[in-house]
């Protein structure tokens, strides 16, 4: 199931950022490696859709995967 949201920020030099989901839940971590092939960077306030998956590096939290522009 895909979720939609808006990019809170994305740091190109570090390759990660956060997305604010439209449903009002907690912000979601996103890494450059989880962007769709057509993307290599995200910009603040861009609308995106993504899959929410387990993130083993963040203590069992969630992260965005297969992120695409809406």
C-alpha positions as CSV (number, residue, x, y, z in Angstrom):
1,X,0.0,0.0,0.0
2,X,1.3,3.4,-1.0
3,X,1.3,6.4,1.3
4,X,1.4,10.1,0.3
5,X,3.1,13.0,2.0
6,X,5.2,16.1,1.6
7,X,9.0,16.3,1.9
8,X,9.9,18.1,5.1
9,X,13.6,18.4,4.1
10,X,16.3,16.4,2.2
11,X,20.0,17.0,2.6
12,X,21.7,16.2,-0.7
13,X,25.3,16.0,0.7
14,X,24.2,13.5,3.4
15,X,21.7,11.7,1.1
16,X,18.7,11.6,3.5
17,X,15.7,13.5,4.8
18,X,12.2,13.2,6.2
19,X,8.7,13.1,4.8
20,X,5.6,14.4,6.6
21,X,2.7,11.9,5.9
22,X,-0.7,13.3,4.8
23,X,-2.4,11.3,7.5
24,X,-0.7,13.4,10.2
25,X,1.5,10.5,11.6
26,X,5.1,10.9,12.6
27,X,7.7,12.0,10.1
28,X,9.2,9.2,8.0
29,X,12.9,8.8,7.3
30,X,14.0,8.6,3.6
31,X,17.4,7.7,2.2
32,X,18.7,8.4,-1.3
33,X,18.8,4.7,-2.0
34,X,15.1,4.5,-1.5
35,X,14.2,6.9,-4.3
36,X,12.7,5.7,-7.5
37,X,15.2,5.3,-10.4
38,X,14.0,8.6,-11.9
39,X,15.0,10.6,-8.8
40,X,18.3,11.3,-7.2
41,X,17.3,14.2,-4.9
42,X,14.1,15.5,-3.2
43,X,13.2,19.1,-2.5
44,X,11.4,20.6,0.4
45,X,7.6,20.7,0.0
46,X,7.5,18.2,-2.9
47,X,4.5,15.9,-2.9
48,X,5.6,12.2,-2.9
49,X,4.1,8.7,-2.6
50,X,6.0,5.9,-1.0
51,X,5.8,2.5,0.6
52,X,6.2,2.4,4.4
53,X,8.6,-0.4,5.4
54,X,10.5,-1.5,8.5
55,X,13.9,0.3,9.1
56,X,16.3,-2.1,10.8
57,X,18.8,0.8,11.4
58,X,16.3,3.0,13.4
59,X,15.4,0.7,16.3
60,X,12.4,-1.0,14.5
61,X,11.0,2.2,13.2
62,X,9.7,2.8,9.7
63,X,11.2,4.4,6.6
64,X,10.0,5.3,3.1
65,X,10.9,3.1,0.1
66,X,10.2,3.4,-3.6
67,X,9.6,7.1,-3.3
68,X,8.1,8.8,-6.3
69,X,6.8,12.3,-7.1
70,X,3.1,12.7,-7.2
